[in-house]
Amino acid sequence: MIDVGIGEHAIDYAKDFTASVLSIAVLGSFACSCGDTWASEIGTAISSHIPVLITTFSKVPVGTNGGVTITGTISSILGGTTIGVSYYITLVSILAIRRITVIPPQWPIIVIGCLGGFLGSAFDSVLGATLQYSGYCSVKKRVVHKPASTVRHISGRSILDNHGVNFVSCLLTSIVMPIIGYFLWKGMM
């Protein structure tokens, strides 16, 4: 807040670089979270396809960390886009009408949200498939996330839990999206 003050700032990398980077980082993090949640919830609930592991494309049981479907991927894009559209509508409605004509176009916020949902969900899937344990329990007849004698390993290692995977994927997305945003807005100038 010391650098950028309070209030809403238009995304303008040329005139307000720090505020633009921070705004897009937050947008990317929220898009990642929403995209991943929609992919998991909607993809699991309505997909008729068997998930494939993002790292090997081998079929895996529903609930496997790193398992992806087309329905889940589309859901992640829609989740991120929802965040982008929400941010865009809020920003444009808060900024004074006179400022709208002197600032760069703000519609790329929607694209950033869309990409943030997709990339964040992809980061989450790769991290889940490699750093989060998934196994199939022959007693419970379902996917579990801790090794045991009755569990057959499917993927991943017990390095991160679900919270750790979510944190790292949001962090990565919040780092990558301001870079993408910079080049997106730079290309419009």
C-alpha positions as CSV (number, residue, x, y, z in Angstrom):
1,M,0.0,0.0,0.0
2,I,2.9,2.3,0.5
3,D,3.8,2.1,-3.2
4,V,0.4,2.1,-4.8
5,G,-2.0,3.7,-2.1
6,I,-5.6,2.7,-1.6
7,G,-8.3,2.5,-4.2
8,E,-8.9,0.8,-7.5
9,H,-6.2,1.1,-10.2
10,A,-6.6,0.4,-13.9
11,I,-4.2,-2.1,-15.3
12,D,-1.6,0.1,-16.9
13,Y,1.9,-1.4,-16.9
14,A,3.4,1.7,-18.5
15,K,2.1,4.2,-15.9
16,D,1.3,2.1,-12.9
17,F,3.6,-1.0,-13.1
18,T,3.6,-2.0,-9.4
19,A,-0.2,-1.8,-9.0
20,S,-0.7,-3.6,-12.3
21,V,1.6,-6.5,-11.3
22,L,0.0,-6.8,-7.8
23,S,-3.5,-6.7,-9.2
24,I,-2.9,-9.3,-11.9
25,A,-1.1,-11.5,-9.3
26,V,-4.2,-11.4,-7.0
27,L,-6.5,-12.0,-10.0
28,G,-4.3,-15.0,-11.1
29,S,-4.4,-16.5,-7.6
30,F,-8.2,-16.3,-7.4
31,A,-8.6,-17.6,-10.9
32,C,-6.3,-20.5,-10.0
33,S,-8.3,-21.3,-6.9
34,C,-11.7,-21.0,-8.7
35,G,-10.5,-22.9,-11.8
36,D,-9.1,-25.8,-9.7
37,T,-12.2,-26.0,-7.6
38,W,-14.6,-26.0,-10.6
39,A,-12.4,-28.6,-12.3
40,S,-12.5,-30.9,-9.2
41,E,-16.2,-30.4,-8.3
42,I,-17.8,-30.1,-11.7
43,G,-15.4,-32.5,-13.5
44,T,-16.1,-35.2,-10.9
45,A,-19.8,-34.6,-10.7
46,I,-20.8,-34.5,-14.4
47,S,-18.0,-35.9,-16.4
48,S,-18.7,-39.2,-18.1
49,H,-15.1,-39.8,-19.0
50,I,-12.5,-41.7,-17.0
51,P,-9.8,-39.3,-15.8
52,V,-6.2,-39.6,-17.1
53,L,-3.1,-38.8,-15.2
54,I,-1.8,-35.5,-16.5
55,T,1.8,-36.8,-16.4
56,T,1.4,-40.1,-18.2
57,F,-2.1,-39.9,-19.8
58,S,-2.9,-43.4,-18.3
59,K,-6.4,-43.9,-17.0
60,V,-6.8,-43.5,-13.3
61,P,-9.7,-43.8,-10.8
62,V,-11.9,-40.8,-10.0
63,G,-10.4,-38.9,-7.1
64,T,-6.7,-39.5,-8.1
65,N,-4.6,-36.4,-7.6
66,G,-3.5,-35.2,-11.0
67,G,-6.3,-36.9,-12.8
68,V,-7.9,-34.7,-15.5
69,T,-10.9,-34.9,-17.9
70,I,-12.0,-32.6,-20.7
71,T,-15.0,-31.6,-18.6
72,G,-12.8,-30.7,-15.7
73,T,-10.4,-28.7,-18.0
74,I,-13.3,-26.8,-19.5
75,S,-14.7,-26.2,-16.0
76,S,-11.3,-24.7,-14.9
77,I,-11.4,-22.3,-17.8
78,L,-14.9,-21.3,-17.0
79,G,-14.1,-20.8,-13.3
80,G,-11.1,-18.6,-14.2
81,T,-13.2,-16.7,-16.7
82,T,-15.8,-16.0,-14.1
83,I,-13.2,-14.5,-11.9
84,G,-11.9,-12.4,-14.8
85,V,-15.3,-11.2,-15.8
86,S,-16.2,-10.3,-12.1
87,Y,-12.9,-8.4,-11.7
88,Y,-13.5,-6.6,-15.1
89,I,-17.1,-5.5,-14.3
90,T,-16.1,-4.4,-10.8
91,L,-13.1,-2.4,-12.0
92,V,-14.8,-0.7,-14.9
93,S,-17.8,0.2,-12.8
94,I,-15.6,1.7,-10.0
95,L,-13.3,3.7,-12.3
96,A,-14.6,7.1,-13.2
97,I,-16.0,7.3,-16.7
98,R,-13.6,10.1,-17.7
99,R,-10.6,7.8,-16.8
100,I,-11.9,4.9,-19.0
101,T,-11.0,6.9,-22.2
102,V,-7.4,7.6,-21.1
103,I,-6.4,4.2,-19.8
104,P,-5.5,1.1,-21.8
105,P,-8.3,-1.3,-22.6
106,Q,-9.2,-3.4,-19.6
107,W,-10.8,-6.4,-21.4
108,P,-7.6,-8.5,-21.2
109,I,-8.4,-8.9,-17.5
110,I,-11.0,-11.5,-18.7
111,V,-8.3,-13.3,-20.8
112,I,-6.0,-13.3,-17.7
113,G,-8.7,-14.8,-15.6
114,C,-9.4,-17.5,-18.2
115,L,-5.7,-18.3,-18.5
116,G,-5.2,-18.2,-14.8
117,G,-8.0,-20.8,-14.3
118,F,-6.5,-23.1,-16.9
119,L,-2.9,-22.7,-15.9
120,G,-3.6,-22.8,-12.2
121,S,-5.6,-26.0,-12.5
122,A,-2.8,-27.5,-14.7
123,F,-0.1,-26.6,-12.1
124,D,-2.3,-28.1,-9.4
125,S,-2.7,-31.3,-11.5
126,V,1.0,-31.7,-12.2
127,L,1.9,-31.0,-8.6
128,G,-0.8,-33.4,-7.4
129,A,0.3,-36.2,-9.7
130,T,4.0,-35.9,-8.7
131,L,4.2,-34.5,-5.1
132,Q,0.9,-35.7,-3.6
133,Y,0.4,-39.4,-2.9
134,S,-2.6,-41.3,-4.4
135,G,-3.3,-44.9,-4.0
136,Y,-6.3,-47.3,-4.3
137,C,-7.4,-49.0,-1.0
138,S,-8.6,-52.6,-1.6
139,V,-10.6,-52.5,1.7
140,K,-12.3,-49.1,1.3
141,K,-12.6,-49.5,-2.5
142,R,-11.6,-45.9,-3.1
143,V,-8.7,-43.6,-3.7
144,V,-6.8,-42.6,-0.6
145,H,-4.0,-40.2,0.0
146,K,-1.8,-42.1,2.5
147,P,0.2,-45.3,1.9
148,A,-0.8,-48.5,3.8
149,S,-0.5,-52.2,3.4
150,T,-3.9,-52.4,1.7
151,V,-3.2,-49.6,-0.7
152,R,-1.9,-49.9,-4.2
153,H,0.2,-46.9,-5.3
154,I,-1.3,-44.9,-8.3
155,S,0.8,-41.8,-8.4
156,G,2.8,-39.2,-6.6
157,R,5.0,-39.1,-3.5
158,S,4.0,-38.0,0.0
159,I,5.7,-34.6,-0.2
160,L,2.8,-32.2,-0.2
161,D,-0.8,-32.5,1.1
162,N,-3.7,-30.9,-0.7
163,H,-3.2,-27.6,1.1
164,G,0.5,-27.5,0.0
165,V,-0.4,-28.3,-3.6
166,N,-3.1,-25.5,-3.6
167,F,-0.6,-23.0,-2.1
168,V,2.2,-23.8,-4.6
169,S,-0.2,-23.7,-7.6
170,C,-1.7,-20.4,-6.5
171,L,1.8,-19.0,-5.9
172,L,3.1,-20.1,-9.3
173,T,0.0,-18.7,-11.0
174,S,0.3,-15.4,-9.2
175,I,3.9,-15.2,-10.4
176,V,3.3,-16.2,-14.0
177,M,0.1,-14.2,-14.7
178,P,1.6,-10.7,-14.3
179,I,4.3,-11.7,-16.8
180,I,1.7,-12.9,-19.3
181,G,-0.3,-9.7,-18.5
182,Y,2.7,-7.5,-19.2
183,F,3.2,-8.9,-22.7
184,L,-0.6,-8.9,-23.3
185,W,-0.9,-5.2,-22.5
186,K,2.4,-4.4,-24.2
187,G,1.1,-6.0,-27.4
188,M,-1.8,-3.6,-27.4
189,M,0.2,-0.4,-27.1
